[in-house]
Amino acid sequence: MQDIKTSRHTWIDGLRLCAGVSMVGLHATSNSAGLPFPEAAAAERIAPMLLRAVLYTARTELFLLISVFLLLLSLDRRPRGYRATIAQQARRLLPPFVFWTLFYALYNLLKAGAFNYHPQALDQLTDPVAWAGFLLLGDVKYHMHFIPTLIGLLLLYPLFLAAVTRPWMGILVILGLLAKWHLDAWAYRTLWDSPSLPYVLRVIKILSYSGYGFAAAALAGLWLRHGSKLAMRTLWPLLAICAVFALVLMWLKLQTMAIVIQTGAWAYGNEPGYWADFLMPLVLMSLAMLLCGLNWPEKLAVWAPYSFGIYLCHPIFLDLAEIFIPAGWSPNLNIATKIAFALPMTICLIRTIACSQHLGWTIGLGQLPQVTLPKRRSLRP
């Protein structure tokens, strides 16, 4: 066992890295259109969907939980007001978001040209409605939605502070997900042809995800009060309960993936799968916190800062792989090639960016470049 004082955040580093790397595998386990290889035989979808079931335990929701958790720990160490806190988060998140939004708006033309929708992609560059979606929803690329959602969630952080001293409020995650299930169905049914649908869905998402905020705050409160005792053997019963819960959720995920394997379509309407997908990140984080006293590899602290960059940059190389992979390849070969190419290339790119004095900020590392304005000359003699 490690001293809790030296290992208390290594488990968080492990979660951050797990979430970042899993995104590469997750997005690689679908075809170029984001579908579960509907053109393939059902037997050819078995391995890809089993891999996806495992990788989908670390969804973007895990990033949200970690972000709120770390913010509340930071506020405990260094209390500050709402304006200062939000300004700090905005400086950390908005510049990279704007940079990569502009980058992907142009980079998308490459894949659009390869898959014959170049005119539509080009039209988006001059469409104010499309740009509103890019900047407010993050829909310029399938992964960019995370940052606007996180910012919306962080705006609500004063509400979550109540759960720091009242851990029972973490149960609000259940109510939030229940509300999301029903409100999403209502929105799709009522606003299907309306341009307001994606915005309504995002508001529903942020408000319902406040449950994750309360859950993260509950974990933060438990950590602040009992972190030094989490390695005690008395916690093994609680660890066993969490492990059993994780196994049940994984079983539900596998049942959902069985439907996907059979049909070749995502099982969006499968309610057990919905609960398994959205509760698993919280269970994973709880398990990691209970295991914080183990000998987590110290290298995690070295690699974890790159997790944000992995998340932001991996579509660059997934797109390239999808462009050059022949159409007739099997799903297994398709996925293996994409992961084998995209993951190491992404790591090489972000390590290069991290070493740049001028670009490190684009992946959350380094300071924003300082713009020095020239001094005005005095007109006095």
DRENLO-673244 format. One line per 5 residues: number of its first residue (from 1); their letters; for each residue x, y, z of N, C-alpha, C. Coordinates in steps of 0.02 Angstrom, whole numbers, always signed. Layout:
NUM = a = X,Y,Z,X,Y,Z,X,Y,Z ~ ...
This chain:
1 = mqdik = +41,-60,+0,+0,+0,+0,+44,+63,+0 ~ +20,+114,-37,+55,+177,-37,+27,+222,+17 ~ +69,+269,+39,+45,+320,+85,-9,+360,+50 ~ -65,+368,+83,-122,+403,+51,-104,+474,+32 ~ -57,+505,+68,-39,+574,+53,-2,+579,-13
6 = tsrht = +35,+527,-31,+72,+530,-94,+32,+501,-152 ~ -20,+462,-138,-56,+428,-192,-127,+454,-201 ~ -146,+505,-163,-216,+523,-160,-244,+545,-228 ~ -201,+572,-273,-227,+593,-338,-204,+547,-394 ~ -164,+497,-381,-142,+452,-434,-200,+413,-463
11 = widgl = -248,+396,-421,-307,+361,-445,-348,+405,-492 ~ -349,+470,-479,-384,+516,-524,-347,+520,-590 ~ -280,+522,-587,-240,+522,-648,-256,+460,-690 ~ -263,+403,-656,-280,+342,-692,-347,+347,-726 ~ -396,+376,-693,-462,+385,-723,-459,+433,-782
16 = rlcag = -423,+487,-775,-417,+536,-829,-387,+504,-891 ~ -334,+467,-881,-301,+434,-938,-345,+381,-969 ~ -380,+344,-927,-426,+292,-950,-481,+323,-993 ~ -508,+380,-970,-561,+413,-1008,-536,+438,-1075 ~ -476,+467,-1076,-449,+493,-1139,-434,+438,-1189
21 = vsmvg = -399,+386,-1167,-381,+332,-1213,-442,+294,-1237 ~ -491,+285,-1192,-550,+246,-1212,-589,+280,-1267 ~ -585,+347,-1271,-620,+383,-1324,-594,+363,-1393 ~ -529,+349,-1398,-501,+328,-1462,-532,+261,-1483 ~ -531,+213,-1437,-560,+148,-1452,-635,+151,-1464
26 = lhats = -668,+193,-1424,-741,+199,-1431,-760,+224,-1500 ~ -728,+278,-1523,-746,+306,-1587,-720,+264,-1645 ~ -672,+219,-1630,-648,+174,-1683,-694,+115,-1694 ~ -739,+101,-1646,-781,+41,-1651,-846,+54,-1689 ~ -845,+102,-1734,-901,+113,-1780,-873,+127,-1848
31 = nsagl = -915,+126,-1899,-890,+139,-1966,-883,+214,-1978 ~ -866,+234,-2038,-852,+304,-2052,-914,+348,-2043 ~ -973,+318,-2043,-1035,+356,-2033,-1058,+354,-1960 ~ -1018,+323,-1916,-1037,+320,-1846,-1087,+265,-1830 ~ -1093,+216,-1874,-1141,+161,-1866,-1105,+96,-1849
36 = pfpea = -1141,+48,-1819,-1109,-16,-1798,-1101,-66,-1854 ~ -1069,-44,-1908,-1054,-88,-1966,-1117,-126,-1989 ~ -1170,-90,-2009,-1231,-124,-2029,-1223,-166,-2092 ~ -1172,-150,-2132,-1162,-188,-2194,-1129,-256,-2182 ~ -1103,-267,-2122,-1068,-329,-2106,-1117,-382,-2080
41 = aaaer = -1095,-444,-2081,-1136,-498,-2051,-1136,-491,-1975 ~ -1188,-518,-1944,-1194,-512,-1872,-1133,-542,-1836 ~ -1107,-597,-1860,-1049,-629,-1828,-988,-584,-1829 ~ -983,-542,-1881,-925,-497,-1887,-930,-438,-1839 ~ -989,-427,-1811,-998,-371,-1764,-986,-392,-1691
46 = iapml = -976,-456,-1678,-971,-479,-1609,-911,-449,-1573 ~ -852,-458,-1600,-791,-432,-1567,-792,-356,-1562 ~ -810,-319,-1615,-812,-246,-1609,-859,-221,-1555 ~ -918,-252,-1550,-966,-228,-1501,-948,-249,-1430 ~ -915,-306,-1422,-891,-325,-1356,-837,-276,-1333
51 = lravl = -792,-258,-1379,-741,-209,-1363,-773,-142,-1345 ~ -823,-123,-1382,-857,-59,-1368,-891,-60,-1300 ~ -920,-117,-1282,-953,-122,-1216,-904,-110,-1160 ~ -843,-135,-1168,-791,-125,-1117,-767,-53,-1117 ~ -754,-25,-1176,-727,+43,-1180,-779,+94,-1159
56 = ytart = -842,+79,-1168,-894,+128,-1152,-906,+134,-1077 ~ -868,+99,-1036,-872,+110,-964,-844,+179,-946 ~ -797,+204,-986,-768,+270,-974,-792,+318,-1027 ~ -852,+344,-1017,-883,+390,-1064,-859,+461,-1049 ~ -884,+509,-1089,-869,+579,-1074,-897,+599,-1007
61 = elfll = -948,+563,-983,-975,+578,-917,-923,+568,-862 ~ -875,+524,-873,-821,+515,-824,-779,+579,-821 ~ -765,+610,-878,-730,+674,-878,-769,+726,-839 ~ -835,+727,-846,-876,+776,-810,-870,+765,-735 ~ -876,+703,-714,-870,+687,-643,-802,+708,-615
66 = isvfl = -750,+692,-651,-682,+709,-629,-674,+785,-625 ~ -700,+821,-675,-691,+894,-677,-725,+927,-618 ~ -787,+907,-603,-822,+937,-545,-787,+917,-480 ~ -767,+854,-475,-732,+830,-415,-669,+871,-402 ~ -628,+880,-453,-566,+918,-444,-579,+991,-430
71 = lllsl = -630,+1019,-460,-647,+1089,-446,-665,+1099,-372 ~ -705,+1054,-346,-726,+1060,-276,-668,+1049,-228 ~ -622,+1004,-245,-562,+996,-204,-520,+1060,-206 ~ -516,+1090,-265,-478,+1152,-272,-509,+1208,-231 ~ -575,+1212,-231,-609,+1264,-192,-601,+1253,-118
76 = drrpr = -594,+1190,-98,-582,+1176,-27,-513,+1200,-6 ~ -464,+1190,-50,-396,+1211,-34,-388,+1287,-39 ~ -420,+1316,-90,-412,+1388,-101,-480,+1418,-118 ~ -518,+1436,-67,-585,+1464,-78,-582,+1528,-120 ~ -630,+1535,-165,-635,+1595,-206,-707,+1603,-228
81 = gyrat = -723,+1662,-252,-791,+1678,-270,-813,+1648,-336 ~ -878,+1654,-349,-907,+1625,-410,-876,+1655,-473 ~ -872,+1721,-475,-845,+1754,-535,-774,+1732,-549 ~ -732,+1731,-498,-662,+1712,-508,-657,+1639,-530 ~ -699,+1596,-501,-697,+1525,-518,-717,+1513,-590
86 = iaqqa = -773,+1544,-611,-797,+1534,-680,-748,+1566,-729 ~ -719,+1623,-712,-671,+1655,-757,-611,+1609,-767 ~ -588,+1577,-714,-531,+1531,-719,-548,+1472,-763 ~ -608,+1443,-755,-628,+1387,-796,-637,+1407,-869 ~ -663,+1467,-880,-671,+1491,-948,-604,+1500,-983
91 = rrllp = -555,+1527,-946,-488,+1535,-976,-456,+1468,-992 ~ -474,+1417,-953,-445,+1351,-963,-478,+1314,-1021 ~ -543,+1324,-1030,-581,+1283,-1078,-597,+1318,-1144 ~ -613,+1382,-1142,-637,+1415,-1202,-584,+1424,-1257 ~ -523,+1446,-1240,-474,+1453,-1295,-460,+1388,-1333
96 = pfvfw = -449,+1330,-1298,-441,+1268,-1336,-503,+1251,-1377 ~ -562,+1263,-1348,-624,+1247,-1384,-630,+1287,-1448 ~ -617,+1352,-1445,-623,+1394,-1505,-570,+1373,-1556 ~ -509,+1361,-1533,-456,+1340,-1579,-475,+1277,-1617 ~ -496,+1225,-1581,-511,+1161,-1614,-576,+1164,-1653
101 = tlfya = -622,+1208,-1634,-682,+1217,-1674,-664,+1244,-1743 ~ -621,+1295,-1744,-599,+1323,-1808,-560,+1271,-1848 ~ -517,+1234,-1813,-477,+1183,-1847,-521,+1130,-1880 ~ -568,+1102,-1841,-609,+1047,-1868,-659,+1071,-1920 ~ -680,+1134,-1916,-724,+1161,-1967,-691,+1156,-2036
106 = lynll = -626,+1168,-2038,-588,+1163,-2100,-565,+1091,-2114 ~ -544,+1057,-2062,-518,+989,-2071,-572,+941,-2095 ~ -634,+954,-2076,-689,+911,-2098,-695,+907,-2174 ~ -670,+958,-2208,-674,+957,-2281,-635,+899,-2311 ~ -583,+877,-2276,-542,+822,-2301,-583,+758,-2304
111 = kagaf = -617,+741,-2250,-658,+681,-2249,-719,+689,-2295 ~ -746,+750,-2296,-804,+762,-2339,-787,+750,-2412 ~ -727,+770,-2433,-706,+758,-2502,-698,+684,-2517 ~ -675,+646,-2468,-664,+575,-2478,-729,+535,-2480 ~ -780,+560,-2444,-843,+523,-2439,-901,+558,-2474
116 = nyhpq = -884,+604,-2519,-933,+633,-2566,-987,+675,-2533 ~ -970,+713,-2482,-1017,+763,-2458,-982,+831,-2449 ~ -933,+842,-2493,-893,+903,-2490,-935,+967,-2499 ~ -984,+969,-2546,-1024,+1030,-2553,-1061,+1049,-2489 ~ -1091,+1000,-2455,-1127,+1014,-2393,-1079,+1040,-2339
121 = aldql = -1020,+1010,-2334,-972,+1032,-2284,-947,+1102,-2299 ~ -938,+1117,-2364,-915,+1183,-2384,-969,+1236,-2370 ~ -1032,+1218,-2382,-1086,+1265,-2368,-1091,+1283,-2294 ~ -1074,+1236,-2251,-1077,+1250,-2179,-1030,+1306,-2158 ~ -976,+1314,-2194,-927,+1365,-2175,-954,+1436,-2183
126 = tdpva = -1005,+1445,-2222,-1035,+1511,-2231,-1106,+1514,-2203 ~ -1125,+1464,-2165,-1193,+1460,-2138,-1193,+1482,-2064 ~ -1224,+1539,-2048,-1225,+1562,-1978,-1257,+1513,-1930 ~ -1308,+1476,-1954,-1341,+1427,-1911,-1293,+1371,-1894 ~ -1254,+1349,-1943,-1205,+1296,-1931,-1153,+1320,-1881
131 = wagfl = -1130,+1382,-1888,-1080,+1408,-1842,-1108,+1416,-1771 ~ -1172,+1432,-1767,-1203,+1436,-1700,-1199,+1368,-1666 ~ -1212,+1315,-1706,-1206,+1247,-1679,-1135,+1230,-1661 ~ -1088,+1251,-1704,-1017,+1237,-1689,-996,+1268,-1622 ~ -1016,+1331,-1611,-990,+1368,-1554,-1031,+1360,-1491
136 = llgdv = -1096,+1346,-1497,-1138,+1339,-1438,-1148,+1266,-1418 ~ -1150,+1221,-1467,-1162,+1150,-1453,-1099,+1107,-1460 ~ -1050,+1133,-1496,-991,+1092,-1508,-1002,+1037,-1558 ~ -1049,+1047,-1605,-1064,+994,-1652,-1022,+998,-1716 ~ -966,+1034,-1714,-921,+1035,-1770,-890,+966,-1781
141 = kyhmh = -885,+927,-1727,-857,+860,-1729,-891,+820,-1674 ~ -895,+754,-1683,-934,+713,-1637,-911,+715,-1565 ~ -849,+737,-1551,-824,+737,-1483,-824,+805,-1450 ~ -835,+859,-1488,-825,+926,-1461,-883,+950,-1417 ~ -938,+912,-1415,-994,+930,-1372,-975,+932,-1299
146 = fiptl = -921,+898,-1281,-903,+891,-1211,-889,+958,-1178 ~ -854,+1003,-1212,-833,+1065,-1179,-892,+1112,-1165 ~ -938,+1125,-1213,-996,+1166,-1195,-1038,+1135,-1139 ~ -1044,+1069,-1140,-1082,+1035,-1087,-1048,+1044,-1020 ~ -982,+1037,-1019,-944,+1045,-956,-950,+1116,-930
151 = iglll = -945,+1165,-974,-951,+1235,-953,-1020,+1247,-923 ~ -1072,+1222,-956,-1140,+1229,-929,-1147,+1198,-861 ~ -1115,+1140,-852,-1119,+1105,-788,-1081,+1143,-734 ~ -1023,+1170,-751,-983,+1207,-702,-1017,+1271,-680 ~ -1059,+1300,-722,-1096,+1359,-702,-1142,+1345,-643
156 = lyplf = -1160,+1282,-634,-1205,+1263,-580,-1169,+1240,-517 ~ -1103,+1247,-516,-1065,+1216,-461,-1086,+1238,-391 ~ -1111,+1301,-380,-1132,+1319,-312,-1186,+1273,-285 ~ -1229,+1246,-329,-1281,+1200,-307,-1249,+1136,-280 ~ -1195,+1114,-312,-1165,+1050,-293,-1131,+1052,-225
161 = laavt = -1114,+1112,-202,-1079,+1118,-138,-1120,+1089,-80 ~ -1186,+1089,-89,-1228,+1061,-35,-1214,+987,-25 ~ -1196,+952,-79,-1184,+880,-74,-1116,+864,-42 ~ -1072,+913,-36,-1007,+900,-4,-1017,+881,+69 ~ -1064,+914,+101,-1079,+899,+172,-1139,+852,+180
166 = rpwmg = -1173,+838,+125,-1231,+794,+126,-1223,+741,+71 ~ -1181,+692,+81,-1167,+643,+28,-1229,+606,+2 ~ -1282,+603,+42,-1342,+569,+19,-1371,+602,-44 ~ -1353,+666,-55,-1378,+701,-114,-1350,+673,-179 ~ -1299,+631,-174,-1273,+599,-234,-1325,+557,-270
171 = ilvil = -1377,+537,-234,-1431,+497,-263,-1469,+536,-316 ~ -1460,+603,-317,-1494,+644,-367,-1472,+627,-438 ~ -1417,+592,-445,-1397,+570,-512,-1450,+524,-542 ~ -1483,+485,-500,-1537,+441,-524,-1595,+482,-550 ~ -1614,+533,-512,-1670,+576,-533,-1652,+614,-597
176 = gllak = -1590,+637,-602,-1569,+672,-662,-1572,+629,-724 ~ -1547,+568,-718,-1548,+523,-776,-1619,+501,-793 ~ -1661,+494,-743,-1731,+477,-755,-1765,+533,-793 ~ -1751,+596,-772,-1780,+653,-806,-1755,+657,-878 ~ -1691,+643,-889,-1663,+646,-956,-1696,+594,-1002
181 = whlda = -1707,+535,-977,-1737,+482,-1018,-1806,+504,-1043 ~ -1846,+533,-1000,-1914,+552,-1019,-1916,+618,-1058 ~ -1874,+666,-1039,-1874,+731,-1073,-1844,+725,-1143 ~ -1794,+683,-1152,-1767,+671,-1219,-1820,+642,-1265 ~ -1857,+593,-1239,-1911,+562,-1279,-1963,+614,-1299
186 = wayrt = -1980,+657,-1251,-2029,+711,-1265,-2002,+758,-1318 ~ -1939,+778,-1312,-1910,+826,-1359,-1907,+797,-1430 ~ -1886,+735,-1437,-1883,+705,-1503,-1953,+697,-1533 ~ -2001,+680,-1491,-2069,+671,-1515,-2101,+737,-1535 ~ -2086,+789,-1499,-2121,+853,-1509,-2085,+899,-1557
191 = lwdsp = -2019,+898,-1557,-1980,+948,-1594,-1938,+918,-1650 ~ -1956,+859,-1674,-1914,+824,-1721,-1894,+866,-1782 ~ -1940,+905,-1810,-1926,+945,-1869,-1906,+1016,-1853 ~ -1897,+1032,-1790,-1882,+1101,-1770,-1807,+1111,-1764 ~ -1782,+1169,-1788,-1710,+1184,-1780,-1691,+1195,-1707
196 = slpyv = -1741,+1202,-1664,-1726,+1212,-1593,-1711,+1147,-1557 ~ -1723,+1089,-1590,-1715,+1024,-1556,-1646,+1014,-1524 ~ -1591,+1025,-1561,-1525,+1013,-1529,-1512,+1058,-1469 ~ -1540,+1119,-1471,-1529,+1165,-1415,-1571,+1144,-1354 ~ -1632,+1122,-1367,-1674,+1097,-1312,-1642,+1035,-1281
201 = lrvik = -1617,+990,-1323,-1584,+930,-1298,-1523,+947,-1256 ~ -1486,+999,-1276,-1426,+1018,-1237,-1445,+1047,-1169 ~ -1498,+1088,-1168,-1521,+1114,-1103,-1543,+1057,-1058 ~ -1580,+1010,-1086,-1601,+951,-1047,-1540,+913,-1022 ~ -1490,+906,-1065,-1430,+869,-1046,-1394,+902,-988
206 = ilsys = -1384,+968,-993,-1347,+1003,-940,-1385,+1001,-874 ~ -1450,+1014,-877,-1489,+1014,-815,-1493,+944,-784 ~ -1503,+894,-826,-1508,+826,-799,-1440,+801,-775 ~ -1387,+824,-808,-1319,+805,-787,-1298,+839,-722 ~ -1339,+886,-697,-1324,+913,-631,-1323,+857,-579
211 = gygfa = -1357,+802,-594,-1354,+744,-550,-1283,+718,-544 ~ -1245,+719,-600,-1175,+700,-596,-1136,+749,-552 ~ -1155,+812,-555,-1122,+862,-513,-1132,+847,-440 ~ -1194,+830,-421,-1207,+813,-351,-1170,+749,-331 ~ -1167,+700,-377,-1132,+638,-362,-1057,+651,-353
216 = aaala = -1028,+692,-397,-957,+709,-391,-944,+746,-326 ~ -990,+791,-307,-982,+828,-245,-987,+782,-184 ~ -1032,+733,-188,-1038,+685,-133,-973,+646,-125 ~ -944,+624,-180,-880,+589,-177,-825,+634,-151 ~ -826,+698,-172,-776,+745,-148,-782,+755,-73
221 = glwlr = -844,+760,-48,-854,+768,+24,-829,+708,+63 ~ -843,+648,+37,-819,+588,+70,-743,+585,+69 ~ -714,+606,+13,-641,+606,+7,-609,+655,+56 ~ -638,+715,+62,-609,+765,+106,-613,+744,+179 ~ -665,+707,+197,-673,+687,+267,-640,+620,+283
226 = hgskl = -639,+575,+234,-617,+506,+250,-562,+481,+204 ~ -532,+525,+164,-482,+502,+116,-426,+462,+147 ~ -404,+482,+206,-348,+448,+238,-366,+379,+265 ~ -430,+363,+266,-452,+298,+293,-475,+250,+239 ~ -471,+271,+176,-499,+230,+122,-460,+166,+110
231 = amrtl = -401,+160,+137,-362,+99,+127,-375,+47,+181 ~ -419,+63,+228,-432,+16,+283,-471,-45,+259 ~ -460,-101,+291,-492,-163,+270,-567,-161,+280 ~ -591,-118,+324,-663,-114,+337,-702,-93,+275 ~ -668,-66,+225,-702,-43,+164,-711,-99,+113
236 = wplla = -682,-157,+125,-689,-211,+77,-762,-231,+64 ~ -806,-232,+114,-876,-247,+98,-906,-196,+50 ~ -890,-131,+60,-915,-80,+15,-886,-88,-55 ~ -822,-106,-58,-790,-118,-122,-823,-177,-158 ~ -840,-229,-121,-873,-287,-150,-941,-268,-178
241 = icavf = -978,-226,-142,-1044,-204,-166,-1037,-166,-231 ~ -988,-120,-235,-978,-82,-296,-958,-127,-354 ~ -916,-177,-339,-894,-223,-392,-952,-263,-419 ~ -996,-286,-374,-1055,-324,-396,-1100,-279,-438 ~ -1109,-217,-417,-1150,-169,-454,-1120,-159,-524
246 = alvlm = -1053,-153,-528,-1021,-145,-593,-1032,-205,-638 ~ -1030,-265,-609,-1041,-326,-648,-1112,-329,-675 ~ -1160,-307,-634,-1230,-306,-656,-1238,-257,-714 ~ -1208,-198,-708,-1213,-149,-761,-1179,-174,-825 ~ -1123,-208,-817,-1089,-236,-876,-1132,-289,-910
251 = wlklq = -1167,-329,-870,-1211,-380,-898,-1267,-347,-939 ~ -1294,-292,-914,-1346,-255,-950,-1317,-225,-1015 ~ -1256,-200,-1011,-1224,-173,-1071,-1214,-228,-1124 ~ -1194,-287,-1102,-1183,-342,-1149,-1249,-364,-1181 ~ -1303,-363,-1142,-1368,-379,-1171,-1389,-328,-1224
256 = tmaiv = -1374,-265,-1210,-1389,-213,-1260,-1347,-222,-1322 ~ -1283,-238,-1313,-1240,-249,-1371,-1261,-311,-1411 ~ -1292,-359,-1378,-1319,-417,-1415,-1372,-394,-1465 ~ -1412,-346,-1445,-1463,-318,-1490,-1429,-283,-1549 ~ -1376,-244,-1534,-1340,-209,-1587,-1308,-259,-1635
261 = iqtga = -1280,-312,-1609,-1249,-364,-1651,-1301,-394,-1698 ~ -1360,-407,-1673,-1412,-439,-1713,-1441,-392,-1766 ~ -1450,-328,-1748,-1486,-281,-1791,-1441,-237,-1834 ~ -1379,-226,-1812,-1335,-180,-1848,-1354,-108,-1838 ~ -1392,-93,-1785,-1412,-24,-1770,-1404,-13,-1695
266 = waygn = -1389,+50,-1676,-1382,+65,-1605,-1449,+59,-1569 ~ -1449,+30,-1510,-1511,+17,-1472,-1526,+77,-1427 ~ -1542,+135,-1459,-1554,+195,-1420,-1614,+189,-1373 ~ -1663,+148,-1392,-1723,+143,-1352,-1721,+90,-1298 ~ -1663,+59,-1288,-1657,+6,-1238,-1643,+37,-1169
271 = epgyw = -1694,+36,-1126,-1687,+70,-1061,-1636,+38,-1014 ~ -1633,-29,-1008,-1580,-57,-965,-1510,-37,-988 ~ -1500,-36,-1054,-1435,-15,-1080,-1421,+58,-1065 ~ -1473,+100,-1067,-1465,+171,-1050,-1439,+179,-979 ~ -1471,+145,-932,-1450,+151,-862,-1380,+122,-852
276 = adflm = -1365,+68,-885,-1298,+39,-878,-1244,+86,-905 ~ -1257,+116,-963,-1208,+162,-993,-1196,+223,-948 ~ -1249,+252,-922,-1242,+316,-888,-1224,+309,-813 ~ -1235,+251,-785,-1215,+241,-715,-1144,+213,-709 ~ -1120,+181,-761,-1054,+149,-758,-998,+198,-742
281 = plvlm = -996,+259,-771,-941,+305,-753,-939,+321,-679 ~ -997,+328,-647,-998,+343,-576,-974,+283,-535 ~ -994,+223,-555,-971,+163,-520,-896,+155,-529 ~ -871,+168,-589,-799,+162,-603,-760,+211,-559 ~ -784,+272,-553,-749,+321,-512,-752,+302,-438
286 = slaml = -808,+276,-416,-815,+255,-346,-767,+197,-330 ~ -762,+150,-376,-715,+94,-367,-643,+118,-363 ~ -626,+164,-407,-557,+190,-407,-542,+226,-342 ~ -591,+263,-316,-580,+300,-254,-571,+251,-195 ~ -610,+198,-196,-602,+148,-142,-535,+112,-146
291 = lcgln = -507,+110,-206,-443,+76,-216,-384,+124,-216 ~ -395,+185,-191,-343,+236,-195,-280,+217,-158 ~ -284,+173,-109,-226,+155,-70,-181,+104,-103 ~ -201,+78,-161,-159,+30,-196,-99,+64,-227 ~ -52,+24,-250,+8,+52,-282,-6,+70,-355
296 = wpekl = -40,+125,-365,-53,+149,-432,+14,+170,-464 ~ +25,+153,-527,+89,+171,-559,+100,+247,-559 ~ +158,+267,-539,+174,+339,-537,+175,+370,-607 ~ +186,+328,-658,+187,+353,-726,+120,+383,-747 ~ +67,+363,-712,+1,+391,-727,+1,+467,-719
301 = avwap = +37,+491,-669,+40,+563,-658,+77,+599,-715 ~ +121,+562,-749,+158,+591,-805,+114,+595,-867 ~ +74,+543,-878,+35,+538,-940,-34,+570,-934 ~ -62,+575,-874,-130,+600,-866,-140,+670,-895 ~ -92,+717,-889,-104,+783,-918,-116,+782,-993
306 = ysfgi = -97,+728,-1027,-108,+723,-1099,-179,+699,-1116 ~ -218,+680,-1066,-284,+651,-1080,-330,+700,-1117 ~ -328,+764,-1099,-369,+814,-1133,-348,+820,-1206 ~ -283,+819,-1218,-258,+822,-1287,-277,+761,-1327 ~ -275,+702,-1296,-297,+641,-1331,-370,+648,-1351
311 = ylchp = -410,+673,-1305,-481,+681,-1320,-491,+729,-1378 ~ -455,+785,-1378,-465,+836,-1429,-437,+817,-1497 ~ -382,+781,-1499,-345,+771,-1561,-357,+704,-1596 ~ -383,+655,-1562,-386,+588,-1593,-427,+585,-1657 ~ -480,+626,-1667,-517,+621,-1730,-476,+639,-1791
316 = ifldl = -422,+677,-1782,-379,+694,-1839,-355,+630,-1874 ~ -332,+583,-1834,-302,+522,-1862,-355,+468,-1875 ~ -410,+469,-1838,-464,+423,-1855,-493,+439,-1923 ~ -500,+504,-1938,-525,+524,-2004,-477,+501,-2059 ~ -413,+510,-2048,-364,+489,-2099,-367,+414,-2110
321 = aeifi = -373,+376,-2055,-377,+304,-2061,-439,+283,-2100 ~ -496,+315,-2085,-558,+298,-2119,-556,+315,-2193 ~ -519,+367,-2211,-512,+385,-2281,-474,+332,-2320 ~ -422,+305,-2291,-377,+260,-2327,-392,+186,-2318 ~ -434,+168,-2269,-451,+97,-2260,-498,+75,-2316
326 = pagws = -483,+21,-2351,-527,-3,-2405,-596,-20,-2380 ~ -646,-10,-2422,-716,-20,-2402,-731,-93,-2385 ~ -696,-140,-2414,-712,-210,-2404,-682,-243,-2343 ~ -645,-206,-2303,-613,-236,-2245,-664,-257,-2193 ~ -649,-309,-2156,-693,-333,-2103,-693,-283,-2045
331 = pnlni = -746,-281,-2005,-747,-236,-1947,-688,-246,-1900 ~ -668,-308,-1888,-611,-321,-1844,-547,-288,-1869 ~ -533,-297,-1933,-472,-268,-1962,-478,-192,-1966 ~ -537,-168,-1981,-550,-97,-1983,-534,-64,-1916 ~ -561,-92,-1863,-552,-63,-1796,-480,-69,-1773
336 = atkia = -450,-127,-1782,-380,-137,-1761,-334,-87,-1796 ~ -345,-76,-1860,-304,-30,-1898,-312,+42,-1873 ~ -375,+61,-1861,-387,+130,-1838,-355,+143,-1770 ~ -363,+96,-1724,-333,+106,-1657,-257,+105,-1661 ~ -229,+57,-1699,-156,+51,-1704,-125,+112,-1736
341 = falpm = -162,+146,-1779,-137,+206,-1812,-152,+269,-1771 ~ -215,+276,-1749,-236,+339,-1718,-206,+351,-1649 ~ -203,+299,-1608,-180,+310,-1539,-107,+332,-1536 ~ -59,+296,-1566,+10,+319,-1562,+22,+386,-1598 ~ -13,+396,-1655,-5,+459,-1690,-32,+518,-1649
346 = ticli = -88,+507,-1615,-116,+559,-1572,-68,+576,-1516 ~ -39,+525,-1485,+8,+536,-1430,+69,+574,-1455 ~ +94,+556,-1514,+151,+592,-1542,+134,+666,-1554 ~ +74,+678,-1580,+54,+746,-1595,+48,+788,-1531 ~ +15,+761,-1480,+4,+801,-1420,+70,+811,-1381
351 = rtiac = +115,+764,-1385,+180,+774,-1352,+219,+829,-1388 ~ +212,+831,-1454,+244,+884,-1492,+213,+952,-1475 ~ +146,+954,-1473,+112,+1016,-1455,+130,+1038,-1385 ~ +134,+990,-1339,+150,+1007,-1269,+218,+1039,-1262 ~ +264,+1022,-1308,+331,+1051,-1305,+335,+1121,-1336
356 = sqhlg = +280,+1141,-1368,+280,+1206,-1401,+260,+1261,-1352 ~ +300,+1312,-1350,+286,+1369,-1306,+223,+1406,-1328 ~ +208,+1402,-1393,+153,+1441,-1420,+88,+1402,-1429 ~ +91,+1335,-1428,+32,+1295,-1442,+10,+1250,-1385 ~ +48,+1246,-1332,+30,+1202,-1276,-39,+1215,-1248
361 = wtigl = -60,+1279,-1249,-126,+1297,-1222,-183,+1264,-1260 ~ -172,+1244,-1322,-226,+1215,-1362,-248,+1147,-1337 ~ -206,+1116,-1295,-225,+1051,-1265,-225,+1056,-1189 ~ -233,+1117,-1164,-239,+1126,-1092,-173,+1126,-1055 ~ -117,+1132,-1092,-51,+1133,-1061,-15,+1198,-1080
366 = gqlpq = +14,+1232,-1033,+49,+1293,-1048,+4,+1354,-1044 ~ +35,+1412,-1046,+0,+1475,-1040,-22,+1501,-1108 ~ -76,+1539,-1108,-97,+1572,-1169,-43,+1621,-1191 ~ -33,+1628,-1256,+17,+1677,-1279,-2,+1747,-1259 ~ +46,+1784,-1235,+34,+1853,-1215,+43,+1900,-1274
371 = vtlpk = -7,+1943,-1284,-3,+1992,-1337,+18,+2059,-1307 ~ +75,+2083,-1327,+100,+2146,-1302,+85,+2202,-1352 ~ +45,+2250,-1330,+28,+2305,-1374,+84,+2357,-1373 ~ +99,+2387,-1430,+151,+2439,-1431,+130,+2500,-1391 ~ +179,+2529,-1356,+164,+2589,-1317,+152,+2648,-1363
376 = rrslr = +103,+2689,-1342,+88,+2748,-1382,+142,+2801,-1370 ~ +163,+2831,-1424,+213,+2884,-1418,+180,+2948,-1393 ~ +215,+2982,-1351,+190,+3046,-1327,+199,+3099,-1381 ~ +149,+3141,-1390,+153,+3195,-1440,+184,+3258,-1411 ~ +196,+3257,-1346,+226,+3316,-1314,+300,+3321,-1333
381 = p = +324,+3379,-1341,+395,+3389,-1357,+438,+3372,-1297
